[in-house]
């Protein structure tokens, strides 16, 4: 088997966008990604498309829509993938498998979602399809209610995590200020994030609005090629390691605080890379809700179970800390267009290790970790990236 590298990318702004559909969103990022990689459309062997949809639009067959918006790619083999909030990483990993197996040399990955075209209540219903319907579809507060239950269980076992969650929200909003792609570029401050108010109401107790990621539109694209083809590229970012692990979909069949699938994926990736978590220079991780980022600290081995708040207290995850987490603002500030999220996270990490992150650039960014998950830690993708 050969190995594969990212050699180019493109990223739209995330938020409530005028683009009416995923066709438009994808057509805006695909040409730019090809130009960034200095690759012609005719050289692309396969397309891998990540769009969740499931009711955000009546138009599906999303893989074929790339060729509608970018006619030069209409005859290129295209496959659409879906894996809840890890849809983008599923598309990327399929592209990597395609290249590494030798079936192709150049693959284009694009992730997109148009979420704001339906009423907020309907969006909540669609998002609930990412949980186990027979047991969890009637949870108050929608998908936020699922993670509210997790936060409540955490409080009962380890003590109230509300202040730690507010610290995470404040950190990520502060980081989002310098991200040109972010949906919210405003430093909200800890006090505002920690206080229930008219502007920050409880969405699903104990989760406040600032504990929840955003309903967003957006797209991101990556060009992935075999390493021999990457040798002459203007930039190249290698996967030192990657891993995918699943857990049971119903929360009733596992300890929801263990994040066992997260731990398995992360441990497999870091072990294959020959590193410990603290050897990384940065992490982009899946803060769909702030309690998720807190539990990920523990699953990554940064703290013992129930002690994730200590990571925040020591300043480890701040931009000037030893291991910055979500320098992009994360899903919390950057936004969370489901199909685009995993592609975006890898693009942001690639920007960092290549020194192309602009105002987000960290002074030390040689080795990046990316963690993207679908559902409540059901589909778990962990990547270790480095420039070469």
WOFENNOR-V281130 format. One record per backbone hydrogen bond with DSSP energy under -0.5 kcal/mol. CO is the residue of the C=O (numbers start at 1). NH is the residue of the N-H. Records with the same first field share a line. If there is no record, write none. Layout:
CO->NH + NH
//
This chain:
3->227
4->239
5->225
6->237
8->223
10->221
15->17 + 217
21->25
22->26
23->27
24->28
25->29
26->29 + 30
27->31
29->33
30->34
31->35
32->36
33->37
34->38 + 39
35->38
40->43
41->44
46->108
47->79
48->110
49->51 + 81
50->112
52->54
53->56
57->55
58->60
61->64 + 65
62->65 + 66
63->66
64->68
65->69
66->70
70->73
71->74
73->76
77->47
79->49
81->51
83->86
84->83 + 87
86->90
87->91
88->92
89->93
90->94
91->95
92->96
93->97
94->98
95->99
96->100
97->101
98->103 + 104
99->102
100->2
105->226
106->45 + 46
107->224
108->48
109->222
110->50
111->220
113->115 + 218
115->118
119->123
120->124
121->125
122->126
123->127
124->128
126->129
127->130
128->131
131->133
132->135 + 136
133->137
136->139
139->142
141->144 + 145
142->145 + 146
143->147
144->148
145->149
146->150
147->151
148->152
149->153
150->154
151->155
152->156
153->157
154->158 + 159
155->159
161->165
162->166
163->167
164->168
165->169
166->170
167->171
168->172
169->173
170->174
171->175
172->176
173->177
174->177
175->178
176->179
178->180
179->182
181->14
183->185
186->188
189->193
190->194
191->195
200->197
201->209
204->207
207->203 + 204
208->211
209->212
211->290
214->216 + 336
216->115
217->15
218->113
219->12
220->111
221->10
222->109 + 224
223->7 + 8
224->107
225->5
226->229 + 230
227->231
229->232
230->233
236->238 + 388
237->6
238->240 + 386
241->384
243->382
245->380
250->253
251->254
254->256
255->258 + 259
259->263
260->264
261->265
262->266
263->267
264->268
265->269
266->270
267->271
268->272
269->273
270->274 + 275
271->274
276->279
277->280
281->324
282->369
283->285 + 326
284->371
285->287
286->288
288->213
289->292 + 293
290->294
291->295
292->296
293->297
294->298
295->299
296->300
297->302 + 303
298->301
304->307
307->310
308->311 + 312
309->313
310->314
311->316 + 317
312->315
315->318
316->323
317->325
318->321
324->283
326->329
329->333
330->334 + 335
331->214 + 335
333->183 + 184
334->183
336->338
337->340 + 341
338->88 + 341 + 342
340->344
341->345
342->346
343->347
344->348
345->349
346->350
347->351
348->352
349->353
350->354
351->355 + 356
352->355
357->360
358->361
366->387
367->281 + 282
368->385
369->284
370->383
372->381
374->378 + 379
375->377
378->247 + 380
379->374
380->245
381->372
382->243
383->370
384->240 + 241
385->368
386->238
//
